[in-house]
Amino acid sequence: MTMTAHAAPPAGESLRAQGLGADSLLSLRRVYWLRWAILGGQGLLLVWAETLAALQLPYRPLLTIFVLQALFNLLTAWRLRQHARAGSVPGDAELMGQLLVDLTALSAILFFTGGATNPFVSFYLPGLALAAAIVPWRQVVALALYALACYSLMLFEYVPLHLHNPDNAVVYHLVGMWLNFVASAVMIALFVARLSGVLREREAQLADARERLLREARVESLNAQAATVAHEIGTPLSTLAVIAGELRADAADAARGGTAIRDYLPDLDTVEQQLALCRGILARLREANRASALQPVGHWLPAFADGWQLRHPQARVDTTIAADAADVPIEPARTGQMLTILLDNAARSQQAAGRGDLPLRLSIALDRRSGPSELVLRVIDDGTGMPAALRARLGEAPVASTHGGQGIGAYLAQSVARQMGGRLLWQDRPEGGTVAELRLPAISDSLEHAA
């Protein structure tokens, strides 16, 4: 009798369908190997039964059953190869057929070895328990009824065991019960414990898939809102740009040198610069194709830092890059988006801490210490830091921050990082402030990767 344990998780999702197929194939493979193990154990008992227990067994029918089991297992091996070649998986009917053959073989062995008086008759129970893990409950009920019918029949019809010394019958029965318990415990401990581990792993995968889908849905919603805002705010910005241009022209007019508007000429220049920056940002939001050519990070970094500095004239950022990281190619659009969010948050944190005069530090290095190489981009500030509870949730969902933000930027940055195969981490600095670390897989061949 051979059965194994593996189950797919509940839920009506595509991941569940894929998991069911993989589980059924793995279950059939385990049934195959377990059947060989059981056959080996049965063969040893057959050889040692008369020597150790003075039992006279009907060798011919038992050997016939063992040979038929072996032939059926060879057929199972052929089915496994068929599934491997065709990329298919066994259905519930095929798995039930396998278990039905095992129950039939067990019943036949028990019939020729004492029937219900054989201490191994309770071996039906671990078999049915393991069967419950790999086939639907209706088929489990059918198998249980079949086992019950076989057991009931062997209460009346069986081939009695013959002992050389009948006085030892009770001792042999107790020893058989002990062996039956050991075998049952091993089967349940190995396969049911393995089943529970597989179920926990599958549940974790499902939870991760649900979380990922929810996160992507939120990101899509935020992207749609951003596109709507970009469309609706374009006209007001254009109007403001026209008005600011006219005011600047009036302020620059020498004929109006004695008027008050002349004093606002520097401020109007700044307003026009900021409006031009806003129009550039909106133009990027409207781009349908977000893909961009890869650039070496060392070539891209100065222009990015200058652009960010223009947006934050009251803040400063110092950049450093390791020599071995300068030639690593990156995706400018998405990497710039994430770094902008991190630098914006760092600048606000320093302003809230009253240390706005200190520069932010942006460092880029290549980490080859463990596994595939990673490009590590760190943003270090001297701000207020963040509570541990907020740090644990930041990037997983929009959360209210200590300096008035809602955490949407960090949430979007974490989502983009995960889409690129990376991750965002935040750590407190002992001397105050926060280290935001963006880790991205290093692209070894700049022309083989597409955004």
BALO-350273 format. One record per residue (C-alpha): residue number from 1; residue in three letters; x, y, z. Coordinates in nm, 3 decimals. Each point is the difference from the previous one (the first is absolute). Layout:
// residues N
<NUM, ALA, <X, Y, Z>>,
...
***
This chain:
// residues 451
<1, MET, <0.000, 0.000, 0.000>>,
<2, THR, <0.149, 0.333, -0.105>>,
<3, MET, <-0.141, 0.347, 0.028>>,
<4, THR, <0.146, 0.345, 0.037>>,
<5, ALA, <-0.093, 0.347, 0.103>>,
<6, HIS, <-0.011, 0.324, -0.186>>,
<7, ALA, <-0.281, 0.246, -0.046>>,
<8, ALA, <-0.082, 0.319, -0.180>>,
<9, PRO, <-0.131, 0.304, 0.185>>,
<10, PRO, <-0.356, 0.115, -0.026>>,
<11, ALA, <-0.098, 0.306, -0.205>>,
<12, GLY, <-0.116, 0.066, -0.349>>,
<13, GLU, <0.309, 0.164, -0.139>>,
<14, SER, <0.237, -0.070, -0.286>>,
<15, LEU, <0.274, -0.074, 0.251>>,
<16, ARG, <-0.222, -0.269, 0.152>>,
<17, ALA, <-0.048, -0.165, -0.338>>,
<18, GLN, <0.375, -0.010, -0.058>>,
<19, GLY, <0.057, -0.127, 0.353>>,
<20, LEU, <-0.253, -0.280, -0.040>>,
<21, GLY, <0.173, -0.128, -0.312>>,
<22, ALA, <0.344, 0.007, 0.158>>,
<23, ASP, <-0.133, -0.163, 0.319>>,
<24, SER, <-0.172, -0.288, -0.180>>,
<25, LEU, <0.314, -0.081, -0.199>>,
<26, LEU, <0.212, 0.013, 0.314>>,
<27, SER, <-0.253, -0.221, 0.180>>,
<28, LEU, <0.014, -0.262, -0.274>>,
<29, ARG, <0.379, 0.003, 0.015>>,
<30, ARG, <-0.007, -0.050, 0.376>>,
<31, VAL, <-0.251, -0.283, -0.034>>,
<32, TYR, <0.240, -0.163, -0.245>>,
<33, TRP, <0.303, 0.014, 0.232>>,
<34, LEU, <-0.197, -0.089, 0.312>>,
<35, ARG, <-0.138, -0.309, -0.172>>,
<36, TRP, <0.354, -0.121, -0.068>>,
<37, ALA, <0.090, 0.059, 0.366>>,
<38, ILE, <-0.307, -0.192, 0.120>>,
<39, LEU, <0.076, -0.285, -0.239>>,
<40, GLY, <0.353, -0.020, 0.140>>,
<41, GLY, <-0.133, -0.017, 0.355>>,
<42, GLN, <-0.253, -0.266, -0.094>>,
<43, GLY, <0.270, -0.208, -0.165>>,
<44, LEU, <0.216, 0.013, 0.315>>,
<45, LEU, <-0.294, -0.105, 0.219>>,
<46, LEU, <-0.074, -0.287, -0.235>>,
<47, VAL, <0.361, -0.122, 0.023>>,
<48, TRP, <0.029, 0.037, 0.377>>,
<49, ALA, <-0.351, -0.102, 0.108>>,
<50, GLU, <0.073, -0.369, 0.036>>,
<51, THR, <0.349, 0.048, 0.141>>,
<52, LEU, <-0.085, 0.262, 0.263>>,
<53, ALA, <-0.365, -0.073, 0.079>>,
<54, ALA, <-0.041, -0.364, -0.107>>,
<55, LEU, <-0.285, 0.100, -0.234>>,
<56, GLN, <-0.100, -0.221, -0.290>>,
<57, LEU, <-0.104, 0.244, -0.276>>,
<58, PRO, <-0.159, -0.083, -0.336>>,
<59, TYR, <0.296, 0.105, -0.211>>,
<60, ARG, <-0.149, -0.057, -0.344>>,
<61, PRO, <-0.303, 0.238, 0.027>>,
<62, LEU, <0.203, 0.261, 0.188>>,
<63, LEU, <0.280, -0.004, -0.256>>,
<64, THR, <-0.263, 0.029, -0.275>>,
<65, ILE, <-0.143, 0.310, 0.169>>,
<66, PHE, <0.348, 0.151, 0.039>>,
<67, VAL, <0.081, -0.060, -0.367>>,
<68, LEU, <-0.328, 0.157, -0.110>>,
<69, GLN, <0.073, 0.302, 0.221>>,
<70, ALA, <0.346, 0.033, -0.154>>,
<71, LEU, <-0.142, -0.023, -0.354>>,
<72, PHE, <-0.260, 0.264, 0.084>>,
<73, ASN, <0.274, 0.226, 0.139>>,
<74, LEU, <0.192, -0.036, -0.325>>,
<75, LEU, <-0.317, 0.110, -0.177>>,
<76, THR, <-0.009, 0.298, 0.237>>,
<77, ALA, <0.360, 0.086, -0.097>>,
<78, TRP, <-0.105, -0.007, -0.366>>,
<79, ARG, <-0.291, 0.235, 0.079>>,
<80, LEU, <0.237, 0.238, 0.176>>,
<81, ARG, <0.224, 0.012, -0.307>>,
<82, GLN, <-0.306, 0.062, -0.219>>,
<83, HIS, <-0.105, 0.294, 0.217>>,
<84, ALA, <0.356, 0.137, -0.009>>,
<85, ARG, <0.018, -0.017, -0.381>>,
<86, ALA, <-0.347, 0.147, -0.057>>,
<87, GLY, <0.022, 0.258, 0.277>>,
<88, SER, <-0.327, -0.138, 0.140>>,
<89, VAL, <-0.108, -0.088, 0.353>>,
<90, PRO, <-0.198, -0.295, 0.140>>,
<91, GLY, <-0.365, 0.057, 0.073>>,
<92, ASP, <-0.193, -0.094, 0.311>>,
<93, ALA, <-0.128, -0.318, -0.166>>,
<94, GLU, <0.355, -0.119, -0.067>>,
<95, LEU, <0.107, 0.068, 0.357>>,
<96, MET, <-0.306, -0.179, 0.134>>,
<97, GLY, <0.080, -0.296, -0.223>>,
<98, GLN, <0.348, -0.016, 0.150>>,
<99, LEU, <-0.136, 0.003, 0.353>>,
<100, LEU, <-0.267, -0.256, -0.085>>,
<101, VAL, <0.268, -0.240, -0.126>>,
<102, ASP, <0.194, 0.048, 0.324>>,
<103, LEU, <-0.306, -0.071, 0.215>>,
<104, THR, <-0.077, -0.307, -0.208>>,
<105, ALA, <0.357, -0.129, 0.036>>,
<106, LEU, <-0.012, 0.056, 0.377>>,
<107, SER, <-0.332, -0.182, 0.023>>,
<108, ALA, <0.132, -0.295, -0.201>>,
<109, ILE, <0.311, -0.027, 0.220>>,
<110, LEU, <-0.211, 0.015, 0.314>>,
<111, PHE, <-0.240, -0.264, -0.137>>,
<112, PHE, <0.284, -0.251, -0.037>>,
<113, THR, <0.157, 0.089, 0.338>>,
<114, GLY, <-0.281, -0.029, 0.253>>,
<115, GLY, <-0.252, 0.261, -0.114>>,
<116, ALA, <-0.140, 0.208, 0.285>>,
<117, THR, <0.214, -0.192, 0.251>>,
<118, ASN, <0.318, 0.137, -0.162>>,
<119, PRO, <0.131, 0.288, 0.217>>,
<120, PHE, <0.085, 0.190, -0.319>>,
<121, VAL, <-0.368, 0.031, -0.090>>,
<122, SER, <-0.007, 0.349, 0.152>>,
<123, PHE, <0.245, 0.102, -0.273>>,
<124, TYR, <-0.312, 0.110, -0.186>>,
<125, LEU, <-0.019, 0.309, 0.225>>,
<126, PRO, <0.329, 0.177, -0.082>>,
<127, GLY, <-0.059, -0.087, -0.364>>,
<128, LEU, <-0.341, 0.169, 0.000>>,
<129, ALA, <0.138, 0.296, 0.197>>,
<130, LEU, <0.267, 0.054, -0.262>>,
<131, ALA, <-0.249, -0.054, -0.283>>,
<132, ALA, <-0.214, 0.278, 0.144>>,
<133, ALA, <0.286, 0.240, -0.076>>,
<134, ILE, <0.023, -0.060, -0.374>>,
<135, VAL, <-0.352, -0.067, -0.132>>,
<136, PRO, <-0.336, 0.180, 0.043>>,
<137, TRP, <-0.213, -0.092, 0.297>>,
<138, ARG, <-0.260, -0.189, -0.207>>,
<139, GLN, <0.268, -0.235, -0.125>>,
<140, VAL, <0.137, -0.035, 0.353>>,
<141, VAL, <-0.345, -0.107, 0.115>>,
<142, ALA, <-0.016, -0.257, -0.282>>,
<143, LEU, <0.342, -0.138, 0.095>>,
<144, ALA, <-0.099, -0.014, 0.368>>,
<145, LEU, <-0.315, -0.195, -0.084>>,
<146, TYR, <0.202, -0.237, -0.215>>,
<147, ALA, <0.252, -0.057, 0.283>>,
<148, LEU, <-0.286, -0.051, 0.247>>,
<149, ALA, <-0.157, -0.260, -0.229>>,
<150, CYS, <0.330, -0.187, -0.034>>,
<151, TYR, <0.059, 0.010, 0.375>>,
<152, SER, <-0.353, -0.121, 0.073>>,
<153, LEU, <0.030, -0.286, -0.248>>,
<154, MET, <0.323, -0.116, 0.164>>,
<155, LEU, <-0.180, -0.037, 0.331>>,
<156, PHE, <-0.155, -0.313, -0.149>>,
<157, GLU, <0.212, -0.102, -0.300>>,
<158, TYR, <0.380, -0.029, 0.022>>,
<159, VAL, <0.288, -0.246, -0.003>>,
<160, PRO, <0.109, -0.062, 0.361>>,
<161, LEU, <0.363, 0.037, 0.099>>,
<162, HIS, <0.183, -0.318, 0.104>>,
<163, LEU, <0.241, 0.019, 0.291>>,
<164, HIS, <0.259, -0.266, 0.087>>,
<165, ASN, <-0.072, 0.075, 0.367>>,
<166, PRO, <-0.359, 0.121, 0.057>>,
<167, ASP, <0.082, 0.085, 0.361>>,
<168, ASN, <0.194, 0.304, -0.126>>,
<169, ALA, <-0.296, 0.141, -0.193>>,
<170, VAL, <-0.069, 0.283, 0.248>>,
<171, VAL, <0.366, 0.104, 0.008>>,
<172, TYR, <0.021, 0.003, -0.378>>,
<173, HIS, <-0.322, 0.197, -0.022>>,
<174, LEU, <0.133, 0.263, 0.240>>,
<175, VAL, <0.326, 0.023, -0.194>>,
<176, GLY, <-0.197, 0.037, -0.322>>,
<177, MET, <-0.210, 0.279, 0.153>>,
<178, TRP, <0.322, 0.176, 0.106>>,
<179, LEU, <0.146, -0.028, -0.349>>,
<180, ASN, <-0.328, 0.123, -0.146>>,
<181, PHE, <0.008, 0.303, 0.232>>,
<182, VAL, <0.360, 0.079, -0.094>>,
<183, ALA, <-0.072, -0.023, -0.372>>,
<184, SER, <-0.317, 0.207, 0.032>>,
<185, ALA, <0.174, 0.264, 0.213>>,
<186, VAL, <0.285, 0.028, -0.251>>,
<187, MET, <-0.242, 0.041, -0.291>>,
<188, ILE, <-0.207, 0.263, 0.178>>,
<189, ALA, <0.299, 0.185, 0.144>>,
<190, LEU, <0.181, 0.015, -0.335>>,
<191, PHE, <-0.281, 0.066, -0.241>>,
<192, VAL, <-0.260, 0.183, 0.206>>,
<193, ALA, <0.269, 0.225, 0.147>>,
<194, ARG, <0.130, 0.060, -0.352>>,
<195, LEU, <-0.356, 0.075, -0.109>>,
<196, SER, <-0.048, 0.261, 0.271>>,
<197, GLY, <0.327, 0.165, -0.104>>,
<198, VAL, <-0.108, 0.007, -0.363>>,
<199, LEU, <-0.337, 0.144, 0.097>>,
<200, ARG, <0.164, 0.275, 0.204>>,
<201, GLU, <0.234, 0.080, -0.287>>,
<202, ARG, <-0.291, 0.009, -0.245>>,
<203, GLU, <-0.203, 0.224, 0.229>>,
<204, ALA, <0.296, 0.234, 0.028>>,
<205, GLN, <0.030, 0.007, -0.379>>,
<206, LEU, <-0.370, 0.075, -0.034>>,
<207, ALA, <0.018, 0.275, 0.259>>,
<208, ASP, <0.300, 0.150, -0.178>>,
<209, ALA, <-0.180, -0.021, -0.335>>,
<210, ARG, <-0.311, 0.169, 0.143>>,
<211, GLU, <0.213, 0.272, 0.157>>,
<212, ARG, <0.189, 0.051, -0.325>>,
<213, LEU, <-0.321, 0.023, -0.202>>,
<214, LEU, <-0.148, 0.245, 0.250>>,
<215, ARG, <0.318, 0.208, -0.007>>,
<216, GLU, <0.004, 0.008, -0.379>>,
<217, ALA, <-0.369, 0.097, -0.004>>,
<218, ARG, <0.074, 0.289, 0.236>>,
<219, VAL, <0.292, 0.109, -0.214>>,
<220, GLU, <-0.216, -0.011, -0.313>>,
<221, SER, <-0.262, 0.208, 0.178>>,
<222, LEU, <0.260, 0.256, 0.104>>,
<223, ASN, <0.142, 0.005, -0.353>>,
<224, ALA, <-0.347, 0.064, -0.141>>,
<225, GLN, <-0.052, 0.283, 0.247>>,
<226, ALA, <0.340, 0.146, -0.093>>,
<227, ALA, <-0.090, -0.011, -0.370>>,
<228, THR, <-0.332, 0.173, 0.073>>,
<229, VAL, <0.172, 0.270, 0.205>>,
<230, ALA, <0.260, 0.049, -0.273>>,
<231, HIS, <-0.275, 0.052, -0.255>>,
<232, GLU, <-0.211, 0.233, 0.214>>,
<233, ILE, <0.281, 0.214, 0.141>>,
<234, GLY, <0.163, 0.069, -0.336>>,
<235, THR, <-0.230, 0.288, -0.091>>,
<236, PRO, <0.029, 0.186, 0.335>>,
<237, LEU, <0.379, -0.033, -0.014>>,
<238, SER, <0.007, 0.141, -0.353>>,
<239, THR, <-0.212, 0.294, 0.115>>,
<240, LEU, <0.230, 0.063, 0.294>>,
<241, ALA, <0.303, -0.018, -0.229>>,
<242, VAL, <-0.150, 0.264, -0.232>>,
<243, ILE, <-0.083, 0.230, 0.290>>,
<244, ALA, <0.344, -0.047, 0.156>>,
<245, GLY, <0.164, 0.073, -0.335>>,
<246, GLU, <-0.194, 0.319, -0.043>>,
<247, LEU, <0.078, 0.111, 0.355>>,
<248, ARG, <0.369, -0.072, -0.050>>,
<249, ALA, <-0.003, 0.195, -0.328>>,
<250, ASP, <-0.162, 0.294, 0.179>>,
<251, ALA, <0.255, -0.020, 0.280>>,
<252, ALA, <0.285, -0.007, -0.248>>,
<253, ASP, <-0.142, 0.300, -0.193>>,
<254, ALA, <0.235, 0.298, 0.057>>,
<255, ALA, <-0.297, 0.235, -0.029>>,
<256, ARG, <-0.138, -0.147, 0.321>>,
<257, GLY, <0.321, 0.021, 0.194>>,
<258, GLY, <-0.159, 0.213, 0.267>>,
<259, THR, <-0.296, -0.231, 0.065>>,
<260, ALA, <-0.027, -0.259, 0.277>>,
<261, ILE, <-0.016, -0.293, -0.244>>,
<262, ARG, <0.367, 0.059, -0.086>>,
<263, ASP, <0.096, -0.129, 0.344>>,
<264, TYR, <-0.161, -0.338, -0.071>>,
<265, LEU, <0.202, -0.080, -0.313>>,
<266, PRO, <0.221, -0.271, 0.169>>,
<267, ASP, <-0.308, -0.162, 0.154>>,
<268, LEU, <-0.180, -0.002, -0.335>>,
<269, ASP, <0.302, -0.165, -0.162>>,
<270, THR, <-0.016, -0.272, 0.267>>,
<271, VAL, <-0.374, -0.042, -0.055>>,
<272, GLU, <0.054, -0.049, -0.373>>,
<273, GLN, <0.274, -0.257, 0.068>>,
<274, GLN, <-0.225, -0.196, 0.233>>,
<275, LEU, <-0.290, 0.013, -0.245>>,
<276, ALA, <0.227, -0.129, -0.275>>,
<277, LEU, <0.108, -0.282, 0.232>>,
<278, CYS, <-0.366, -0.086, 0.071>>,
<279, ARG, <-0.079, -0.008, -0.371>>,
<280, GLY, <0.295, -0.235, -0.054>>,
<281, ILE, <-0.125, -0.232, 0.275>>,
<282, LEU, <-0.350, -0.003, -0.149>>,
<283, ALA, <0.145, -0.076, -0.343>>,
<284, ARG, <0.173, -0.305, 0.145>>,
<285, LEU, <-0.323, -0.112, 0.165>>,
<286, ARG, <-0.180, 0.018, -0.335>>,
<287, GLU, <0.251, -0.224, -0.172>>,
<288, ALA, <-0.170, -0.322, -0.100>>,
<289, ASN, <0.328, -0.182, -0.051>>,
<290, ARG, <0.198, 0.016, 0.321>>,
<291, ALA, <0.283, -0.210, -0.125>>,
<292, SER, <0.332, 0.173, -0.046>>,
<293, ALA, <0.348, -0.095, -0.112>>,
<294, LEU, <0.231, -0.126, 0.270>>,
<295, GLN, <0.274, 0.236, 0.114>>,
<296, PRO, <0.312, -0.051, 0.212>>,
<297, VAL, <-0.082, 0.122, 0.347>>,
<298, GLY, <0.316, 0.211, 0.011>>,
<299, HIS, <-0.107, 0.188, -0.313>>,
<300, TRP, <-0.359, 0.041, 0.117>>,
<301, LEU, <0.059, 0.106, 0.361>>,
<302, PRO, <0.130, 0.361, -0.047>>,
<303, ALA, <-0.294, 0.103, -0.220>>,
<304, PHE, <-0.245, -0.161, 0.241>>,
<305, ALA, <0.155, 0.174, 0.302>>,
<306, ASP, <-0.008, 0.337, -0.179>>,
<307, GLY, <-0.366, -0.048, -0.089>>,
<308, TRP, <-0.091, -0.090, 0.355>>,
<309, GLN, <0.199, 0.298, 0.132>>,
<310, LEU, <-0.199, 0.228, -0.227>>,
<311, ARG, <-0.321, -0.126, 0.157>>,
<312, HIS, <0.140, 0.051, 0.351>>,
<313, PRO, <0.208, 0.318, -0.004>>,
<314, GLN, <-0.011, 0.011, 0.381>>,
<315, ALA, <0.162, -0.346, 0.034>>,
<316, ARG, <0.336, -0.144, -0.100>>,
<317, VAL, <0.099, -0.351, -0.103>>,
<318, ASP, <0.353, -0.142, -0.011>>,
<319, THR, <0.047, -0.297, -0.231>>,
<320, THR, <0.269, -0.267, 0.003>>,
<321, ILE, <0.032, -0.306, -0.221>>,
<322, ALA, <0.236, -0.295, 0.025>>,
<323, ALA, <0.232, -0.053, -0.296>>,
<324, ASP, <-0.126, -0.354, -0.068>>,
<325, ALA, <-0.361, 0.120, -0.001>>,
<326, ALA, <0.037, 0.292, -0.241>>,
<327, ASP, <-0.042, -0.211, -0.314>>,
<328, VAL, <-0.296, -0.205, 0.124>>,
<329, PRO, <-0.299, 0.078, -0.224>>,
<330, ILE, <-0.332, 0.105, 0.152>>,
<331, GLU, <-0.349, 0.091, -0.113>>,
<332, PRO, <0.005, 0.380, 0.035>>,
<333, ALA, <-0.376, 0.054, 0.019>>,
<334, ARG, <-0.089, -0.245, 0.273>>,
<335, THR, <0.324, 0.034, 0.194>>,
<336, GLY, <-0.033, 0.378, -0.008>>,
<337, GLN, <-0.360, -0.024, 0.116>>,
<338, MET, <0.095, -0.207, 0.305>>,
<339, LEU, <0.302, 0.212, 0.091>>,
<340, THR, <-0.203, 0.320, -0.034>>,
<341, ILE, <-0.253, -0.135, 0.251>>,
<342, LEU, <0.276, -0.099, 0.244>>,
<343, LEU, <0.180, 0.334, -0.030>>,
<344, ASP, <-0.326, 0.194, 0.037>>,
<345, ASN, <-0.084, -0.187, 0.319>>,
<346, ALA, <0.353, 0.048, 0.134>>,
<347, ALA, <-0.009, 0.374, -0.070>>,
<348, ARG, <-0.336, 0.039, 0.177>>,
<349, SER, <0.128, -0.198, 0.298>>,
<350, GLN, <0.307, 0.225, 0.035>>,
<351, GLN, <-0.214, 0.312, -0.028>>,
<352, ALA, <-0.230, -0.133, 0.274>>,
<353, ALA, <0.306, -0.066, 0.220>>,
<354, GLY, <0.135, 0.353, -0.056>>,
<355, ARG, <0.308, -0.127, -0.185>>,
<356, GLY, <-0.086, 0.118, -0.347>>,
<357, ASP, <0.345, 0.158, -0.039>>,
<358, LEU, <0.170, -0.341, 0.009>>,
<359, PRO, <0.043, -0.181, -0.332>>,
<360, LEU, <-0.168, -0.328, -0.083>>,
<361, ARG, <0.236, -0.281, -0.100>>,
<362, LEU, <-0.069, -0.220, -0.300>>,
<363, SER, <0.246, -0.287, -0.046>>,
<364, ILE, <0.003, -0.273, -0.262>>,
<365, ALA, <0.199, -0.322, 0.032>>,
<366, LEU, <0.008, -0.353, -0.138>>,
<367, ASP, <-0.059, -0.287, 0.244>>,
<368, ARG, <0.148, -0.334, -0.110>>,
<369, ARG, <0.025, -0.159, 0.344>>,
<370, SER, <-0.287, -0.249, -0.020>>,
<371, GLY, <-0.188, -0.138, -0.298>>,
<372, PRO, <-0.050, 0.204, -0.317>>,
<373, SER, <0.152, 0.347, -0.008>>,
<374, GLU, <-0.222, 0.283, 0.120>>,
<375, LEU, <0.018, 0.372, -0.063>>,
<376, VAL, <-0.044, 0.170, 0.338>>,
<377, LEU, <-0.121, 0.362, 0.006>>,
<378, ARG, <-0.006, 0.157, 0.348>>,
<379, VAL, <-0.162, 0.329, 0.102>>,
<380, ILE, <0.123, 0.117, 0.341>>,
<381, ASP, <-0.159, 0.289, 0.188>>,
<382, ASP, <0.035, 0.168, 0.339>>,
<383, GLY, <-0.373, 0.031, 0.056>>,
<384, THR, <-0.239, -0.109, 0.271>>,
<385, GLY, <0.027, -0.372, -0.074>>,
<386, MET, <-0.311, -0.213, 0.019>>,
<387, PRO, <-0.166, -0.226, 0.258>>,
<388, ALA, <0.055, -0.374, -0.037>>,
<389, ALA, <-0.372, -0.060, -0.058>>,
<390, LEU, <-0.009, 0.251, -0.285>>,
<391, ARG, <0.323, -0.137, -0.149>>,
<392, ALA, <-0.150, -0.352, -0.008>>,
<393, ARG, <-0.309, 0.118, -0.191>>,
<394, LEU, <0.164, 0.256, -0.226>>,
<395, GLY, <-0.012, -0.108, -0.361>>,
<396, GLU, <-0.259, -0.273, 0.065>>,
<397, ALA, <-0.300, 0.233, 0.000>>,
<398, PRO, <-0.064, 0.377, 0.012>>,
<399, VAL, <0.059, 0.115, 0.359>>,
<400, ALA, <0.006, 0.340, 0.171>>,
<401, SER, <0.358, 0.110, 0.071>>,
<402, THR, <0.133, 0.211, 0.285>>,
<403, HIS, <0.057, 0.305, -0.223>>,
<404, GLY, <-0.341, 0.017, -0.165>>,
<405, GLY, <0.037, -0.239, -0.295>>,
<406, GLN, <-0.230, -0.290, -0.077>>,
<407, GLY, <0.266, -0.254, -0.100>>,
<408, ILE, <-0.137, -0.030, -0.355>>,
<409, GLY, <0.336, 0.082, -0.154>>,
<410, ALA, <0.180, -0.268, 0.202>>,
<411, TYR, <-0.277, -0.247, -0.085>>,
<412, LEU, <0.038, 0.071, -0.372>>,
<413, ALA, <0.380, -0.020, 0.023>>,
<414, GLN, <-0.016, -0.338, 0.175>>,
<415, SER, <-0.242, -0.130, -0.264>>,
<416, VAL, <0.225, 0.113, -0.285>>,
<417, ALA, <0.306, -0.148, 0.172>>,
<418, ARG, <-0.171, -0.338, 0.034>>,
<419, GLN, <-0.109, 0.010, -0.364>>,
<420, MET, <0.367, 0.044, -0.090>>,
<421, GLY, <0.103, -0.290, 0.224>>,
<422, GLY, <0.136, 0.222, 0.277>>,
<423, ARG, <-0.112, 0.133, 0.335>>,
<424, LEU, <0.000, 0.307, 0.222>>,
<425, LEU, <0.128, -0.002, 0.358>>,
<426, TRP, <0.001, 0.265, 0.271>>,
<427, GLN, <0.229, 0.012, 0.302>>,
<428, ASP, <0.046, 0.247, 0.284>>,
<429, ARG, <0.342, 0.156, 0.053>>,
<430, PRO, <0.138, -0.006, 0.356>>,
<431, GLU, <0.101, 0.367, -0.031>>,
<432, GLY, <-0.343, 0.098, -0.129>>,
<433, GLY, <-0.173, -0.013, -0.335>>,
<434, THR, <-0.083, -0.280, -0.240>>,
<435, VAL, <0.176, -0.208, -0.264>>,
<436, ALA, <-0.227, -0.091, -0.293>>,
<437, GLU, <0.158, -0.280, -0.203>>,
<438, LEU, <-0.114, -0.093, -0.349>>,
<439, ARG, <0.134, -0.336, -0.121>>,
<440, LEU, <-0.038, -0.091, -0.366>>,
<441, PRO, <0.137, -0.298, -0.195>>,
<442, ALA, <0.313, 0.112, -0.183>>,
<443, ILE, <-0.053, -0.026, -0.375>>,
<444, SER, <0.316, -0.166, -0.125>>,
<445, ASP, <-0.073, 0.046, -0.370>>,
<446, SER, <-0.139, 0.343, -0.070>>,
<447, LEU, <-0.160, -0.089, -0.330>>,
<448, GLU, <-0.171, -0.323, 0.104>>,
<449, HIS, <-0.241, 0.156, 0.246>>,
<450, ALA, <-0.311, 0.190, -0.098>>,
<451, ALA, <-0.191, 0.228, 0.229>>,
***
